[in-house]
Amino acid sequence: MKAVVHVFLKPGVLDVQGKAVQSALHGLGWGDVDHVRVGRVIEFDLAGEDAADGKARVEAMCQRLLANPVIEGYRVEIAP
Amino acid sequence: MRAAVVVFPGSNCDRDCKVALERSTGADVTMVWHQDTALPAGLDLIVLPGGFSYGDYLRCGAMAALSPVMTEVKAAAERGVAVAGICNGFQILCEVGLLPGALLRNAALRYVCKPVDLDIVNTQTRFTAAFGGRREATMTVGNGEGNFFADEATLDRLEGEGQVVFRYKHNPNGSSRAIAGIVNPAGNVLGLMPHPDRAFEPALGSADGALVFQSVMASV
C-alpha cells in the first residue's frame, strides 16, 4: 500500500506562510486567490493489504508524530 | 547544585548554557548526549538548550521529543526535578507534552534576534524567586518559530493558575497574549523563548538571565 498524509495547520491557527504566498500571488496579478494554506505532504510505503487497517495505523502515526494535534489537522489517503 | 545540559544533534546553545550555569551558580554541569538512556544521579536542574535539534525536521522539537534521553527527562520532571527548556528546548517541552501549546512560525515571518523587555508575571516560581519581587527583566530572543499558540481555554487556564511566567512588553513574534514563558502546573518545568544563557552577565547587555538559574539554585 501507499500512504499519503496531508498535514495542515488547523482552521483558526494563523498560517503566516499561506498569507505570504497569497500576497505574492496577488502581487503577480492573481487577485482571484483567497484562503491560501501551506501544508506538508508525507508519503510512504506501508506493508499490508487491508486499506482500512492501514488507514488506522497511519492515523495513529499522525497522532503520535506526523502531525501536532495542538495546531495541525491531517488527512490520510491509502492507495493500493 | 548539579545540573545537566542535554545535547541534541543541532543544539547550538548547549555550551552557552553550561558556561551560563557555571558562572551564575557555580553548578557542576554535565553534558548529556541525546542518545543516553540515563541521567547523572542527584540532578537539581536539567536544561534543554536552544538551537535547531534535528534540523527542525518535521516540526521544531518533534524529533528531539522522541530522543531516548527524553524518557529520562520526563521521568525526572515527574519526580519534581527542575527542567528549563530555552527556545528550541521550549519547543521540545511542548512537543513532548510536558508543557501545553505549541510554537508557530513568527507572525511577521521574520527571524527575530534582539534583546526584549519582559514582564515577570509570576515572581513566585522556582525560576523567578531570585528576582526578589522585581517585575521586569531583559533577555535576548533569537527565534523564527517563537510564536506561542494555545487554544483560548488553555490560555485562560495558564493565566488563571499563575503558569504564565514571562510576558513580552512588545510582542516580537505574535505569541498569544504576548506569552514568552510558562511553567507546568507543578511549577518545576519552565519553557521560555528568551535566552537566560545570552543574558547572564552585564557584558552581554543584561545579567537578568543569571537570576533564572540562581532562582533554581536557591530552591534546592
Boltz contact constraints between the chains, C-beta under 6 A:
constraints:
  - contact:
      token1: [A, 16]
      token2: [B, 105]
      max_distance: 6.0
  - contact:
      token1: [A, 16]
      token2: [B, 107]
      max_distance: 6.0
  - contact:
      token1: [A, 16]
      token2: [B, 109]
      max_distance: 6.0
  - contact:
      token1: [A, 20]
      token2: [B, 109]
      max_distance: 6.0
  - contact:
      token1: [A, 68]
      token2: [B, 59]
      max_distance: 6.0
  - contact:
      token1: [A, 68]
      token2: [B, 102]
      max_distance: 6.0
  - contact:
      token1: [A, 70]
      token2: [B, 102]
      max_distance: 6.0
  - contact:
      token1: [A, 71]
      token2: [B, 102]
      max_distance: 6.0
  - contact:
      token1: [A, 71]
      token2: [B, 149]
      max_distance: 6.0
